[in-house]
Each structure stands twice: as C-alpha cells, then as structure tokens.
Amino acid sequence: MKTAQPGLKQRRLSVRDKLLLALLPTATVLPMLGVIEAFGRHHLLCASMASSAFLIYWDPRNEMNSVHAVVVSQMTASGVGWLMWLLLGGGYAAAAC
C-alpha cells in the first residue's frame, strides 16, 4: 500500500466539496437500496456498499479501491455475513458481529 510522502501537504476540502463528495456515493447507493428493497428487504447489505462507494469517490486511484480489492472485500463481507446469519439468525447481533 502506498503511503503519503513526507513533506507533502494534503489539501483541505471546503464544506461545499465535502457535501458534493458525500452526494456521489449517496446517489450510487440509493438506487441499489431500491433494487434490494424490490427483491427482498435486505437493508444491511448496503452498509458496506455505502462505505466502499464513499472511499472510491474519495480516492479512486488508491490501490485499495481497485476493482479487485473491492470485489474481494465485498465477497468476504458477504461470506462472513452469511455465516453470522447461519449462526445467530437475521437480527442485529449477526450484523454487529
């Protein structure tokens, strides 16, 4: 993973830029909420998807936001979530784990 070089100053975002940055992942995830709602009311699936969308929009060139990394992490999260559902049922305890 690449780290910031010493001496490089990170640019601070204005409030307007931060709000625009939050709007893009929101606009990405809200249609997916509609699709998930139409097919089965699994709202907790969107929690990791929303954070991934935010990170991709925040720093799209970071190697941790590559297609491979996102697909592997989402599939791993899905597998662990499914396992917790099997062990603990479909409540918030499984989601918290």
N, C-alpha and C positions, 0 to 999 in steps of 0.2 A: 504494500500500500504506500502510495506516495505521501510524503509529509511536506508541510509548508517549509520553504527555505527560510532560514533565519534572516532577519532584516527586511523581509517583505511585509508590507503593511496591508492588512485586509481592509477592503472598502466597506464602510458602514452604509447600510441601506436606510433610505428615508422611510417614514411611516407609509407613504404612498406606495413605494416599491415593495415594502413588506406585505401590504394588503394585496397588491397585484400578485405577488408570489404565492400568497395563500389562496387566491382566487383560482389559479390554474389547476392545482390538484383537486380543489373542490369541484370545479367544472368537469374534471375527469372522473371523479368517484361518484358524483350524484347520478349520472346515467347508469352506472353499474349497480347502485342501490336499487334503482327502478327495475333493472333486469333481475336482480336477485330477489326482489320483492315479488315480481311476477312469477318466478319459478319456485319459491319455497320459503320465504321469510327467514333467511339465514343472515341476519344483520351483522353478526360478529365476524363474518368473513371480511367485511370491509375495513376493519380496524388496521390490519397490517397492510392492506392495499392502499389506504389513505396515507399512511406514513411513508410507504415506498414512493408513492406519487409525489409527495412533498420533497423527498430527498432527490428524486430525479430532476424535478424542476429547479431545485436549489443549486445543484452542482451536476449537470448532466455529463460532464467529462470525467468525473471521478470513476476510477475503475470499479469501485463497489456499486456503482449504479449501472453497470453494464447489463446487457440482456441476460447473459449467463448467470451473473451473480443474483439478479433479481428473480429469475426463474427458479434457480436452486433454492434460494431462501424462501420463496413463496411455497414451493413444493414441500420443503422441510417443515415449514409452519403448518401447512395443511395436514401433513402426516402426523405431526405431534398433536395437533388439534383433534384429529380423528381418534388417535389413541386415547387422549384425555376424555373424549366423548364416550368411548367404549368403557373406560374405567370409572368415570364419575357421572356420566349422564350428560344431559344437554343444558345444564344450568351455568350459573356464573362461576362456580367453583372450578369447573373444567376450563372455562375461559381464562380465569385468573392463573391457573397452572400453565 
